[in-house]
């Protein structure tokens, strides 16, 4: 409303209260944007840390998600329901909440790391690039963070699919064999 008053033919003076309200609104907007950027950056750093701490587990889960994505989604949806049921059961015995939260947070960290790595790898392959695990994780996490900002599609379709697939990929990766890395032929370089 104040903006419309400022662009009219005869501008009106803003009261000090209106100036204070506009300034507070800009400050809150800046705070929300900085907090969002911080959360996205912290999530990327935590995923890189998970890759460094458990490289074999994150690699196996990412491979399981790549090979069996619908199975991983179904298993992840079951795990999410079990986590909710376990959280409700921990309400009766609060001391069980501590290990339950630790298990859920570990599963979520490894699952989101594998989902980010798989998504980033697909992005790089689509662009015709190779990349490494760290760039796959960071690019996949960036796309996941941007997709979660889309109101309905990101909140209720893309986000849950990636989260459930990540949860399930950890369990599927634990119970499936390890995928051998493709062997590249040696590069022959002729010097003329």
C-alpha positions in Angstrom: 0.0 0.0 0.0 2.8 2.4 0.9 4.5 1.7 -2.5 1.3 2.6 -4.3 1.2 5.9 -2.4 4.7 6.7 -3.5 4.1 6.2 -7.2 0.9 8.2 -7.4 0.8 11.5 -9.2 1.1 13.5 -6.0 3.3 11.6 -3.5 2.4 11.6 0.1 4.9 11.7 3.0 5.4 8.5 4.9 5.0 8.6 8.6 7.9 7.4 10.8 5.9 4.3 11.8 5.5 3.4 8.1 9.2 3.8 7.5 10.0 1.7 10.6 7.6 -1.0 9.4 9.2 -1.1 5.9 12.7 -1.2 7.4 11.7 -4.1 9.7 10.2 -5.9 6.7 13.4 -5.6 4.7 15.5 -6.8 7.7 13.3 -9.9 8.1 13.5 -10.6 4.4 17.3 -10.4 4.6 17.3 -12.6 7.7 15.2 -15.3 6.0 17.4 -15.3 2.9 20.6 -15.5 4.9 19.2 -18.3 7.1 18.1 -20.2 4.0 21.5 -19.9 2.4 23.1 -21.0 5.6 20.9 -24.0 5.9 21.7 -25.1 2.3 25.4 -24.6 2.8 25.4 -26.5 6.1 23.5 -29.3 4.5 26.0 -29.6 1.7 28.9 -29.6 4.2 27.2 -32.3 6.3 26.8 -34.4 3.2 30.4 -34.1 2.3 31.3 -35.0 5.8 29.1 -38.1 5.6 30.9 -39.1 2.4 34.3 -38.7 4.1 33.3 -40.6 7.3 31.5 -43.5 5.5 32.7 -43.6 1.9 31.9 -47.2 1.3 28.4 -46.9 2.7 27.5 -43.8 0.8 29.0 -45.3 -2.4 27.0 -48.5 -1.9 23.8 -46.6 -1.2 24.2 -44.3 -4.2 24.8 -47.4 -6.4 21.7 -49.1 -5.0 19.7 -46.0 -5.7 21.0 -45.9 -9.2 20.3 -49.5 -9.9 17.1 -50.1 -7.9 15.4 -46.7 -7.5 11.8 -47.9 -7.2 12.7 -50.6 -4.7 14.7 -48.0 -2.7 11.6 -45.7 -2.8 9.3 -48.5 -1.5 11.7 -49.5 1.2 12.3 -45.9 2.2 8.5 -45.2 2.5 8.3 -48.2 4.8 11.3 -46.9 6.8 9.6 -43.5 7.1 6.5 -45.1 8.4 8.5 -47.2 10.9 10.4 -44.0 12.0 7.1 -42.2 12.7 5.7 -45.3 14.6 8.9 -45.5 16.6 8.8 -41.8 17.4 5.2 -42.3 18.7 6.3 -45.3 20.7 9.3 -43.3 22.2 6.7 -40.9 23.6 5.8 -43.6 26.2 9.4 -44.5 27.0 11.4 -41.2 26.6 14.8 -42.8 27.2 14.4 -44.7 24.0 14.1 -41.5 22.1 17.9 -40.8 22.2 19.1 -43.9 20.3 16.0 -43.6 18.0 16.9 -40.0 17.0 20.6 -41.0 16.5 19.6 -43.9 14.2 17.1 -41.7 12.3 19.5 -38.8 11.9 22.3 -41.2 10.7 20.0 -42.8 8.2 18.7 -39.4 7.0 22.3 -38.1 6.6 23.5 -41.1 4.6 20.3 -41.3 2.6 20.3 -37.6 1.6 24.0 -38.0 0.7 23.3 -40.9 -1.6 20.2 -39.2 -3.1 22.2 -36.0 -3.8 25.1 -38.0 -5.3 22.8 -39.9 -7.6 21.0 -36.8 -8.7 24.3 -35.0 -9.2 25.7 -37.9 -11.2 22.7 -37.9 -13.5 23.0 -34.1 -14.0 26.7 -34.4 -14.9 26.0 -37.4 -17.2 23.2 -35.4 -18.9 25.7 -32.6 -19.5 28.3 -35.0 -20.9 30.7 -34.5 -18.0 32.3 -37.0 -15.6 32.9 -35.1 -12.3 33.8 -36.6 -9.0 31.8 -37.6 -5.9 32.1 -34.3 -4.2 30.9 -32.3 -7.2 28.0 -34.8 -7.7 26.9 -34.4 -4.1 27.1 -30.6 -4.1 25.3 -30.2 -7.5 22.6 -32.7 -6.5 22.1 -31.0 -3.1 21.8 -27.6 -4.8 19.2 -28.9 -7.2 17.3 -30.6 -4.3 17.4 -27.4 -2.3 16.1 -25.4 -5.2 13.4 -28.0 -6.0 12.2 -27.9 -2.4 11.4 -24.2 -2.9 8.7 -25.0 -5.5 5.5 -24.8 -3.5 3.4 -27.9 -4.3 5.6 -30.0 -6.6 8.7 -29.6 -4.5 7.0 -30.1 -1.2 4.8 -33.1 -1.9 6.3 -34.9 -4.9 10.0 -34.2 -5.5 11.1 -33.8 -1.8 9.4 -36.9 -0.5 10.5 -39.0 -3.5 14.1 -38.1 -3.0 14.0 -38.4 0.8 12.3 -41.8 0.8 14.5 -43.1 -2.0 17.6 -42.0 0.0 16.3 -43.8 3.1 15.6 -46.9 1.2 18.9 -46.9 -0.7 20.9 -47.2 2.6 19.1 -50.4 3.5 19.1 -51.8 -0.1 22.8 -50.9 -0.4 23.6 -52.9 2.8 21.9 -56.0 1.4 23.1 -56.0 -2.2 26.4 -56.7 -3.7 28.9 -54.0 -4.4 29.1 -52.8 -8.0 32.4 -53.0 -9.6 33.7 -49.8 -11.1 33.9 -49.9 -14.9 37.5 -50.4 -16.0 38.8 -48.0 -18.5 41.3 -49.0 -21.1 44.7 -47.3 -20.8 45.1 -44.2 -22.8 47.7 -44.6 -25.6 49.5 -41.4 -26.2 51.7 -41.1 -29.3 54.5 -38.6 -29.2 55.5 -37.5 -32.6 
